Amino acid sequence: MDVFVVRLESDGTVRFTVAATSRPQWALARVARPATRLVQLWMMGRYLRVLRALRRSG
């Protein structure tokens, strides 16, 4: 399950929260867990780059 929350605080601060949980069902997925974690970290980096670009443009 993935959850994405964007909040605008009263002082104008924007907070972005990403929460991802997973429980592999297949043996292959359990074996590949370290690679899966790397993909998650890569995606998180992409999200952060987009948010930084939005912050600069806004």
Long-range contacts (C-beta under 8 A, 24 or more apart in sequence): 14-55, 16-47, 16-51, 18-44, 18-47
